[in-house]
Amino acid sequence: MKLIVAEIVDADKRFQPIIDSHPLCTIGRSPASVSHFESLVESVISQQLAVKAADTIHGRLVALAGGKMTPKRVSALNATDLRSAGVSGAKVKTIQGLSNAALTGEVSIDELHLLEDEVVAKQLTSLWGIGPWTVDMFMMFQLGRLDIWPTGDLGVRRGWEKIHALKEQIEPKKLELRGNKFRPHRSVVAWYCWRALEKK
């Protein structure tokens, strides 16, 4: 990771202060602690929610599933069960669809780490309610992929603006182009964009 952050600074000196003032990026450095299925459910729950609220709902859902979240256990829960845990109606539909896809083999849930980024994205976005943001978060934090550039994430854009002292908001398409010089380590750049928003 030290070599990677050095390459990032070589590509853009503006990242030097934020890298110097934070620990090394953790993406891809340790094995995932939960299953691919649970990670995806957690990402779905986290959509457009504050971290604390998402963590609370996730904890309730794990409890409802008997302490271990698996496709079989989650599929046994009905919409009323999921809503009682705080899951919104749209997310109930998404989680139920993901559970069924995992059980039927429509999505190779336990083999996603063996697939190329494009194949992972194609499989997951074929499901209702799972879009690019959820896939990006999954590939970065669950699969440890180092070249994901989540320009649809508001935090990444705001962090980039802060690092570069921009007076106007940057559009996702423009940020997409700005990221090309950081290939194949754009996930690490995104991680430091998030760090830039943390209060010190």
N, C-alpha and C positions, 0 to 999 in steps of 0.2 A: 504493500500500500504506500510506502514511502516513495517508491519510484513513481507510482501513479500520480500522487499529489505533486511531485516535482514536475512531472510532465504537464499537469494542469497549470501550474504557475508559469511554466515556460510559454504556454499557449496564451495565458491571460494573467498578467501581473496583479490585476485587481483582486485575485483570490488569495494572494499571499497573507494579508492580515487575518482573514477569517480562518485560514488553515492553521496559521501560527497560534491562534487563540483558542483552538478547539482540539479535542482528541482526533486521532486518525479515524476516518470513515470505517464503519463496522460492516458495511454491505459485503456479503460474500466471505466474511472472515470466520463465521461459525455456522455449524449445521443448524437447520431449522428445528425448533423445539416442539412444533405441532405438525399435524398431518396437513397435506395439501388441501384437503377438504375443509378442515377447520380454519385454515388460513384464509381461504376464499370466503367462507361464511363471515369471518371477522372483517374482511375487507368490505363486504356488502353492507354489514351493519354500520361500518364507519363512514359510509357515504354521507356527506353533508351533515355530519354530526361532530360535536366537540369530543375530544379524546375521552374525557371523563364519562360522558353520557354513553358513548359507544362501549367503553369497558364495562359499565354497569349492565347494559343489555346483554353483552356477550357472556358475562358471568351468570346471569339469570338463565340464559339459553343452555349453557353447559350444565347447570343444575337440573334443568328440565330433562336434559338428555341423559341424566343419571351419572354425571361426572365425566363423561367422555363423549365428545361430539363425533359421531360417525354418520355416514349417509343413511344407514338403516335406522338408527335411533332417531335422527332428525325427521326422516320421512314418516315415522310413526306418530309424530306430533301433528295435530291439526292446526288450522289457522287460528282458532281461538287460543290454543296453547301459546303459539308464537306471539300473538298480539298481547297476551297477558305478560309476556316478558318485556314488552315495549317495542317489539318489531313492528314497523309500519306496514300497511296493507301491501304496498308495492314490493317491499323487501320480503314479505312473507311469500309472495308469488315467486320471487327470484330464488329464495332459499329452497323452497319446495321443488322448483325446477332443477336446481343444481343437484339436490339430493337424488331426484329421479334419474338425471343424466348420469350420475356417478354409478347408480345401481344397475342401470341398463347397459352401461358401457358406451353410451353416446359420447361421453367425455372420458378419456383415459386418465382418470383423476390421480391414480397412484404412479403414473408414468410420465407426468408432465415435465419432470426435471430432465427427462431423456430427449425431449423434443426441442426443435429449433424455436426461437422466439416467435416467428411468423405462424408456426403451426399451433403453438400454445394460444396465441391471440385469436386465431381463427376458430379453434375449438370453443374457447370460453365466450367469445363475443357472439357465438351462435345461440347462446342462451339468453332468454328474456331477462333484462335488467342488469346484465353484466356488460359494461362498456370499457373503453380504453383506459380510464383511470384505474378501475379495479384491477384490470389485467396488468397495468404498469406496476402498481403497488405489489401485486402478487409476485411478479417476476423479479422485482428488486429485492424484496425483503424475505420472500419464501424461497425462491430459486437462486438468489444471490447473483443475478445477472448484472453485469457491470456496465452495459451499454444501453440502458433504458433512459429515454429523455422525456419525462412526463410534463410536457409543456401545457397540458390541460389542467395542471395542478396550480391553484391560485398561489399557494405558498412558494412554489418554485419561482413563479413570475415575480412575486413581490420581493423575494430574496435576491433575485438577479438585479432588480431595479435598485435595491439598497446597496448592493456590492458595487454597482456601476454608477451610483449617484444619479440615476435617471430622474428627470423632472416629470416625464410622462410615462404612463403605463405601457408596457410592451405587450404586443399581441402574440398569441401562441405561434402563429405562422412565422413571425419575425424571429421569435426565440428559437424556433426549430432550426432556422438557418444559422443562428449564432452558435448553436451547439455543435455544428459539424466539425469544428476544429478540435473538439475534445474527444472525438471518437478514438478508441473504443471504450472510453471511461466516463460516459455521460451520466451514469447513475451516481457516480462519486461527486460530480459537479452539482447535481440536483441535491444531494445530501448536504453539501456545504451551503447551498442556497437556503435550505431550511434552517441551518444553523445560524445564518445571518439574521434571522428574525427573532432569535432567542434574546431575551433581555440579559444583559450582563451587569 
